[in-house]
Amino acid sequence: MLLRFLRGRRGNITVMSALMLAALAGAGGLVGEYGNGLFHRILDQRMADTAATAGARVYDETGSPASVSAAVTNVASLNGLNGSIASSIV
């Protein structure tokens, strides 16, 4: 049956088009997911950098590690990170 399919020319374009369309749709989905992952990675890094900068400024002003931790946690929570993630930045 496979040899007959390969030798015959009727309908092969339809079958091959359907197979290629499925492959292209899958590749498009992978590209979209990869782009979304990169976007969220950059966004998370920006939030962590902002929190670290706030902590550095507070340390420069006060010199107290406790106030640095509070400032980093506060800025991270204002940017949408929960407390456990914010405390791991410090």
C-alpha positions, -999 to +999 in steps of 0.1 A: +000+000+000+028+024+008+045+016-025+013+023-043+010+056-025+045+066-034+041+056-071+006+071-075+002+108-081-034+113-074-042+130-040-006+131-029-005+169-028-035+169-004-020+144+020+014+161+019-002+195+024-021+183+055+011+168+070+031+200+064+003+222+077+004+202+110+042+205+112+040+242+105+013+248+132+034+229+157+065+249+149+045+281+152+033+270+186+068+263+198+081+297+186+052+314+205+059+295+237+096+302+235+090+339+229+066+341+259+092+324+281+119+349+271+095+378+278+087+365+313+124+358+320+133+394+311+104+407+331+114+387+362+150+399+358+139+435+356+119+431+388+148+414+406+172+442+395+147+469+407+145+452+441+182+448+444+188+485+434+163+495+461+181+474+486+215+490+477+201+525+480+186+517+515+219+501+526+238+532+514+215+554+535+211+533+566+238+506+567+213+482+583+209+448+567+174+444+583+162+476+565+177+463+533+157+431+536+125+450+543+131+473+513+138+445+489+107+426+501+086+457+498+097+466+463+095+430+451+059+427+464+050+460+448+062+445+415+040+414+419+064+389+434+053+369+465+071+371+498+091+338+495+106+348+461+113+383+474+131+370+504+154+349+482+166+380+463+183+394+495 
